[in-house]
């Protein structure tokens, strides 16, 4: 059977699993990245589903699937905002960490140690989150096809990844891994990065329509991420299922 699981990638992240919730640990860059991801995702969900409620649980009634959830860094905020969240990850260690932390946080999140192509597709989701995951999977086409089966008709999907550009090689590989040591060396394989036009073509091929695409850029002076029209390094695509 074809698979999206790359065992080397899973082993790499399993070794770091105990550090998911350490804001000063190996996942510090993701903790810094989280606010802008949450801001973008929630704004697009509100716009797409015409949600006018500003109360804290405005995601109530939406089934959300977080693929490659890791320790739950996005699953938990989505649950706090009222979403009914399922988080899946191919690393059992990641899932164990996520389960423990959600229990400590008193959040009801359905965490499963599986991959999208193996997940029961009788249940459909309103929103699917693919955040910093497609550059780590074995078969991107199979991955997106599996997402299509799991998403409700006209459902919303977010795919965030890294562009395969000279700028991303300098900033995400040399800068983040070798110079600043934000990430362990070898976290990313630049050859697995996907150009926005390549990802849009793959999405279109699997019957998704692109709704919006934004770059996510780091301001080193403010030490904050912001939305940008610059897609040269990090970018996120929102798309709907046809």
C-alpha positions as CSV (number, residue, x, y, z in Angstrom):
1,X,0.0,0.0,0.0
2,X,1.2,3.5,-0.8
3,X,2.0,5.6,2.2
4,X,2.6,9.3,3.1
5,X,4.8,8.2,6.0
6,X,8.5,8.9,5.7
7,X,10.0,6.8,8.6
8,X,13.2,8.9,8.8
9,X,11.2,12.0,9.3
10,X,9.0,10.4,11.9
11,X,12.1,9.2,13.9
12,X,13.6,12.6,13.7
13,X,10.6,14.3,15.3
14,X,10.0,11.4,17.8
15,X,13.4,12.1,19.3
16,X,12.4,15.7,20.0
17,X,8.9,14.8,21.2
18,X,9.5,15.6,24.9
19,X,10.3,19.2,23.9
20,X,7.1,20.2,22.2
21,X,5.8,22.4,25.0
22,X,9.1,23.9,26.0
23,X,8.9,27.5,24.7
24,X,12.6,27.8,24.9
25,X,13.5,24.3,23.6
26,X,13.9,22.9,20.1
27,X,10.4,24.0,19.1
28,X,10.9,27.6,20.1
29,X,10.5,28.8,16.4
30,X,7.1,27.1,16.2
31,X,6.0,28.7,19.4
32,X,7.0,32.1,17.9
33,X,5.3,31.1,14.7
34,X,2.0,30.0,16.3
35,X,0.3,33.4,16.8
36,X,0.4,34.5,13.1
37,X,-0.7,31.0,12.0
38,X,-3.7,31.1,14.4
39,X,-4.5,34.7,13.4
40,X,-4.5,33.8,9.7
41,X,-6.5,30.5,10.0
42,X,-9.2,32.0,12.3
43,X,-9.7,35.0,10.1
44,X,-10.0,32.9,7.0
45,X,-12.4,30.5,8.7
46,X,-14.6,33.4,9.9
47,X,-14.7,34.8,6.4
48,X,-15.3,31.5,4.6
49,X,-18.0,30.3,7.0
50,X,-19.5,33.8,7.5
51,X,-19.0,33.6,11.3
52,X,-20.0,36.9,12.9
53,X,-19.6,35.8,16.5
54,X,-16.7,37.3,18.3
55,X,-17.1,35.2,21.4
56,X,-14.2,32.9,22.5
57,X,-15.9,29.7,21.2
58,X,-16.6,31.0,17.7
59,X,-15.4,27.7,16.1
60,X,-18.1,25.8,17.9
61,X,-19.9,23.4,15.5
62,X,-16.8,22.9,13.2
63,X,-15.0,19.6,13.0
64,X,-11.3,20.3,12.6
65,X,-8.6,17.8,11.5
66,X,-5.0,18.7,12.4
67,X,-2.7,16.5,10.4
68,X,0.9,16.1,11.7
69,X,-0.3,17.6,14.9
70,X,3.0,17.0,16.8
71,X,2.5,17.8,20.5
72,X,-0.7,19.7,19.8
73,X,0.6,23.3,19.3
74,X,-2.3,24.1,16.9
75,X,-4.9,21.5,18.1
76,X,-5.1,23.1,21.5
77,X,-5.8,26.7,20.4
78,X,-8.4,25.4,18.0
79,X,-10.1,23.4,20.8
80,X,-10.0,26.4,23.1
81,X,-11.9,28.4,20.4
82,X,-14.7,25.9,20.4
83,X,-13.7,23.6,17.6
84,X,-14.2,19.8,17.8
85,X,-10.6,18.8,17.1
86,X,-9.0,15.6,15.9
87,X,-5.2,15.6,15.8
88,X,-3.3,12.8,14.0
89,X,0.4,12.1,13.8
90,X,2.4,9.2,12.5
91,X,4.7,9.4,15.6
92,X,3.2,7.6,18.6
93,X,5.5,9.5,20.9
94,X,4.2,12.8,19.6
95,X,0.6,11.6,20.2
96,X,1.4,10.5,23.7
97,X,2.9,13.9,24.5
98,X,-0.2,15.6,22.9
99,X,-2.6,13.5,24.9
100,X,-0.9,14.2,28.2
101,X,-0.7,17.9,27.6
102,X,-4.4,18.2,26.6
103,X,-5.4,16.3,29.7
104,X,-3.4,18.7,31.8
105,X,-5.0,21.6,30.0
106,X,-8.5,20.0,30.4
107,X,-9.2,20.0,26.7
108,X,-11.2,17.4,24.8
109,X,-9.1,16.5,21.7
110,X,-9.3,13.3,19.8
111,X,-5.6,12.3,19.2
112,X,-4.9,9.4,17.0
113,X,-1.6,7.7,16.0
114,X,-2.2,7.4,12.3
115,X,-1.7,9.0,8.8
116,X,-4.4,10.6,6.6
117,X,-4.6,7.7,4.1
118,X,-5.3,5.3,6.9
119,X,-7.9,7.4,8.7
120,X,-11.5,6.3,8.4
121,X,-12.9,8.6,5.8
122,X,-16.6,8.0,6.7
123,X,-16.2,11.0,9.0
124,X,-15.8,14.3,7.1
125,X,-14.3,17.5,8.4
126,X,-15.2,21.1,7.9
127,X,-11.5,22.3,8.2
128,X,-8.2,20.5,7.6
129,X,-4.9,21.9,8.8
130,X,-1.7,20.9,7.0
131,X,0.9,23.1,8.8
132,X,4.6,22.5,8.1
133,X,3.9,18.9,7.2
134,X,3.9,18.5,3.4
135,X,7.6,19.0,3.2
136,X,8.1,16.0,5.4
137,X,5.7,13.4,3.8
138,X,6.7,10.6,1.4
139,X,4.1,11.2,-1.3
140,X,2.5,14.7,-1.5
141,X,0.0,13.7,-4.2
142,X,-1.3,10.8,-2.1
143,X,-1.3,13.1,0.9
144,X,-3.5,15.8,-0.8
145,X,-5.8,13.1,-2.3
146,X,-6.3,11.6,1.2
147,X,-7.2,15.1,2.5
148,X,-9.8,15.5,-0.2
149,X,-11.5,12.3,0.9
150,X,-11.5,13.5,4.5
151,X,-12.9,17.0,3.9
152,X,-16.6,17.8,3.5
153,X,-17.8,19.1,0.2
154,X,-16.9,22.8,0.1
155,X,-14.8,22.3,3.2
156,X,-11.8,24.5,3.9
157,X,-8.1,23.4,4.0
158,X,-5.0,25.2,5.0
159,X,-1.6,24.2,3.7
160,X,1.5,25.9,5.1
161,X,5.0,25.0,3.9
162,X,8.3,26.4,2.6
163,X,9.1,27.6,-0.9
164,X,12.0,25.9,-2.7
165,X,14.0,29.1,-3.5
166,X,17.5,30.5,-3.0
167,X,16.1,32.8,-0.3
168,X,14.6,29.8,1.6
169,X,17.9,27.9,1.4
170,X,19.8,30.9,2.9
171,X,17.2,31.7,5.6
172,X,15.5,28.4,6.5
173,X,18.5,26.1,6.1
174,X,21.8,28.0,6.5
175,X,20.3,30.8,8.7
176,X,17.8,28.9,10.9
177,X,19.7,25.6,11.3
178,X,23.4,26.5,11.0
179,X,23.8,30.1,12.1
180,X,21.0,30.9,14.5
181,X,20.6,27.3,15.6
182,X,16.9,27.8,15.9
183,X,16.3,24.3,14.6
184,X,18.4,21.1,14.8
185,X,20.7,20.7,11.8
186,X,18.9,18.4,9.3
187,X,15.4,19.4,10.3
188,X,14.6,20.3,6.7
189,X,15.6,18.9,3.4
190,X,15.5,21.9,0.9
191,X,14.9,19.5,-2.0
192,X,11.5,18.6,-0.4
193,X,10.4,22.3,-0.3
194,X,7.5,23.0,-2.7
195,X,7.2,26.1,-4.9
196,X,3.7,27.8,-4.5
197,X,2.9,27.2,-8.1
198,X,3.7,23.5,-7.7
199,X,1.5,23.2,-4.7
200,X,-1.3,25.0,-6.4
201,X,-1.0,22.6,-9.3
202,X,-1.2,19.6,-7.0
203,X,-4.2,21.1,-5.2
204,X,-6.0,21.8,-8.5
205,X,-5.2,18.2,-9.7
206,X,-6.9,16.8,-6.6
207,X,-10.0,19.0,-7.0
208,X,-9.2,21.9,-4.7
209,X,-9.6,25.6,-5.5
210,X,-7.1,28.1,-4.2
211,X,-8.9,30.9,-2.2
212,X,-5.9,32.8,-0.8
213,X,-2.2,32.6,-0.5
214,X,0.0,34.6,1.9
215,X,3.6,34.8,2.8
216,X,4.6,34.6,6.4
217,X,7.7,36.8,7.2
218,X,9.8,37.1,10.3
219,X,10.7,40.5,11.6
220,X,14.1,40.1,13.4
221,X,13.8,43.4,15.2
222,X,10.4,42.9,16.7
223,X,11.0,39.1,16.9
224,X,7.5,38.6,15.5
225,X,6.0,37.0,12.4
226,X,3.6,38.9,10.1
227,X,1.6,38.3,6.9
228,X,3.3,39.3,3.7
229,X,3.0,39.2,-0.1
230,X,6.5,37.8,-0.1
231,X,6.2,34.0,-0.8
232,X,9.9,33.4,-1.1
233,X,10.3,31.4,2.2
234,X,7.2,30.5,4.3
235,X,3.7,30.7,2.8
236,X,0.2,29.4,3.5
237,X,-2.5,28.5,1.0
238,X,-6.2,28.3,1.9
239,X,-8.2,26.2,-0.5
240,X,-11.7,24.7,-0.8
241,X,-12.8,21.3,-1.9
242,X,-14.7,21.2,-5.2
